[in-house]
Amino acid sequence: MLVCRRVEEAIAVLWHDGRISGEMHLGIGEEGINAGVLDHLGEGDAVALDHRGTAGMILRGVGIAAVVGECLGSPRGLCGGMGGHMHLYSKERLAASSGIVGAAGPAACGFALAAQHLRPGRIAVAFFGEAAMNQGMLMEAMNLAAAWELPVLFVCRDNGMAITTPSPSVTGGDLEERARGLGVPGTTVDGADVESVWEAARGMIDRARGGRGPGFLRATCVRPDGHFLGDPLLRIARKPLAELRPRIGPLASAATASEGASIGERVAGLGEIASILGRVARTQLGSGRDPVARLRNRLGIPSDALAKLESEVEALVATAMEEALRPEPGAGTGAG
Amino acid sequence: MREMTYARAIEDALAEAMEADERVVVFGEDVRALRMNLFVRFGPRRVRNAPISESAFLGAAVGAAMAGLRPVAELIMIDFLAVAADALVNQAAKVEAFSGGRWKVPMVLRAGCGGGYGDGGQHEQALWGWLAHVPGIKVVAPSTPADAGGLLTAAIADEGPVVFLEHQLLSEDWLDYLGAGGRTTVSYDVPAAGRRGEVPDRWEPIPLGEAAVCRTGSDLTIAGVGVGIHRAAEAASLLAGEGLSASVIDLRSLAPLDRGAVVADVRRTGRLLVVDEDYRDFGLTGELAAALLEAGLAPRYARVAVEGTIPFDPARERAALPSVERIVSGARRLLA
């Protein structure tokens, strides 16, 4: 968990420095879910990850430098720089990610089907967010897994936000019930509590390994970086004055322009925007649900032993970062 | 040599592949009814009925292929790919590139295509140009029993995703399932050479991306695939009666596309007529024109293609699809 945290923090620095292009989706805040589930996996088990797959790859044993190198687009990266952080593939570890919301569901079904034929007793895990539960392909995949009794664990990491839209505002019904309605029994745990996740995942994974079909694990979490680095709502929630200043003028014009919705609707619209921002500030900020901090307290490791562990992890990550950032042989300044 | 129908040739080649390699599994909509012989012979694990959830089972085919199986996933018709395009376009087609060439997807998507039996414009499109547009997917459309079996054998052996399009007018299974429904009161203009023909005693793979020259002429080259090629051959016979000599080239694969075969023939004849049951715009017809220009040729050029949504009314359907009359008149214009 700590390794994932430190690696993703280092990736965030590279992104802020402009060394990594495009979007960056990190799993800071969901280490308890990733570790609590993936700890149960072994050789021959498969993982289908979403766009937030860096930690999952590392926990499945892919080298840190290879993952970071891929985020940088380096020819030495996991995929030779062709994939980037959303498209990480390790054939050796049977781990594949995809940047399409919900795609982990069908992929995990395929992995599990192959396990049924070629590796009995092995399973597949799909990771996705709660917003992916509204994707047809994921609901279809759950039904398929139930119909074919596929050994799949569907892991829903629920931070309550569908990119920048509050999930409850675009979701009907209860997700656990929905999974159950598709024939996939499920449960909900606090994703900040790695032990709860581990315990819940163990039961479902044992069940799947025994050929008794798929399971659904919903684990709640808070991601302090939001959907991706530079998440606009979190930027506003953190620095409302600076971030709102350039937006106030256009918003005021929109609220007062001569044609459009009624005054009442416009006021309600402004109110809804304020309420989304309030919700983000209330639920996504603050460190009370940090799984790493919580585990640190729980374990009660003596402070000198803890310091030693932390410095070992830091050294490990620093070495890997150095390797990932080493200039290409014959190149000028390395990958940009 | 044996003689077989188009549908039996496909079934026979698939059975031979399933016999040789137990990793070959078949799943899709209605396959136990449609592929009854394979189901009885190879059993329920290897021939599975899927729910009508194209996203789930095509996505699962991608995952299963990545994890060691060689799935032949079956959509009843290629039109239905639109509801599951992600699995093919964003997953299957991307894995090899994104993984830096390290992970391949040896799956076959088998689907009916093409019209002429009155099923309307949502159930008899060709769509091969749309599929061949995307890098990372191979697309074949056989026009004879021998090519159907040989290309399917090659498709199953191929390491990448292959879309195998079987023409619904050539396959007696599809024609009965979708068109006649047991009636003897309807009839279709089925080209005899496509419906039934000689096939080898053991299936040999026909290389993907290799055109077949059906007829060599000196005045004009006619190129195309599928039923269009049979219409072209009939047109060429009529033209021969008028003293006009036309080559007929069956491209067989849309991707890879045998541009070289067309360029070589047009270099001799100086004229190209493309016959395409797919839509005219941004498709095969324009692609072949581009190939000739890129090769430094500036031949006389014409195309007979589908120019709008295929009408249901059989008379207007006939007029919309490439017909012998349209091909002959296009050829006469080019030779005038």
Boltz contact constraints between the chains, C-beta under 6 A:
constraints:
  - contact:
      token1: [A, 46]
      token2: [B, 67]
      max_distance: 6.0
  - contact:
      token1: [A, 79]
      token2: [B, 98]
      max_distance: 6.0
  - contact:
      token1: [A, 79]
      token2: [B, 99]
      max_distance: 6.0
  - contact:
      token1: [A, 79]
      token2: [B, 100]
      max_distance: 6.0
  - contact:
      token1: [A, 80]
      token2: [B, 100]
      max_distance: 6.0
  - contact:
      token1: [A, 82]
      token2: [B, 97]
      max_distance: 6.0
  - contact:
      token1: [A, 82]
      token2: [B, 98]
      max_distance: 6.0
  - contact:
      token1: [A, 82]
      token2: [B, 100]
      max_distance: 6.0
  - contact:
      token1: [A, 83]
      token2: [B, 98]
      max_distance: 6.0
  - contact:
      token1: [A, 87]
      token2: [B, 98]
      max_distance: 6.0
  - contact:
      token1: [A, 89]
      token2: [B, 99]
      max_distance: 6.0
  - contact:
      token1: [A, 89]
      token2: [B, 103]
      max_distance: 6.0
  - contact:
      token1: [A, 91]
      token2: [B, 102]
      max_distance: 6.0
  - contact:
      token1: [A, 91]
      token2: [B, 103]
      max_distance: 6.0
  - contact:
      token1: [A, 100]
      token2: [B, 86]
      max_distance: 6.0
  - contact:
      token1: [A, 100]
      token2: [B, 90]
      max_distance: 6.0
  - contact:
      token1: [A, 106]
      token2: [B, 56]
      max_distance: 6.0
  - contact:
      token1: [A, 106]
      token2: [B, 59]
      max_distance: 6.0
  - contact:
      token1: [A, 106]
      token2: [B, 60]
      max_distance: 6.0
  - contact:
      token1: [A, 107]
      token2: [B, 59]
      max_distance: 6.0
  - contact:
      token1: [A, 107]
      token2: [B, 63]
      max_distance: 6.0
  - contact:
      token1: [A, 109]
      token2: [B, 60]
      max_distance: 6.0
  - contact:
      token1: [A, 110]
      token2: [B, 60]
      max_distance: 6.0
  - contact:
      token1: [A, 110]
      token2: [B, 62]
      max_distance: 6.0
  - contact:
      token1: [A, 110]
      token2: [B, 63]
      max_distance: 6.0
  - contact:
      token1: [A, 110]
      token2: [B, 64]
      max_distance: 6.0
  - contact:
      token1: [A, 111]
      token2: [B, 63]
      max_distance: 6.0
  - contact:
      token1: [A, 111]
      token2: [B, 67]
      max_distance: 6.0
  - contact:
      token1: [A, 113]
      token2: [B, 60]
      max_distance: 6.0
  - contact:
      token1: [A, 113]
      token2: [B, 64]
      max_distance: 6.0
  - contact:
      token1: [A, 114]
      token2: [B, 64]
      max_distance: 6.0
  - contact:
      token1: [A, 114]
      token2: [B, 67]
      max_distance: 6.0
  - contact:
      token1: [A, 114]
      token2: [B, 68]
      max_distance: 6.0
  - contact:
      token1: [A, 114]
      token2: [B, 69]
      max_distance: 6.0
  - contact:
      token1: [A, 117]
      token2: [B, 69]
      max_distance: 6.0
  - contact:
      token1: [A, 118]
      token2: [B, 68]
      max_distance: 6.0
  - contact:
      token1: [A, 136]
      token2: [B, 55]
      max_distance: 6.0
  - contact:
      token1: [A, 137]
      token2: [B, 55]
      max_distance: 6.0
  - contact:
      token1: [A, 140]
      token2: [B, 53]
      max_distance: 6.0
  - contact:
      token1: [A, 140]
      token2: [B, 55]
      max_distance: 6.0
  - contact:
      token1: [A, 140]
      token2: [B, 56]
      max_distance: 6.0
  - contact:
      token1: [A, 141]
      token2: [B, 56]
      max_distance: 6.0
  - contact:
      token1: [A, 143]
      token2: [B, 51]
      max_distance: 6.0
  - contact:
      token1: [A, 144]
      token2: [B, 53]
      max_distance: 6.0
  - contact:
      token1: [A, 144]
      token2: [B, 56]
      max_distance: 6.0
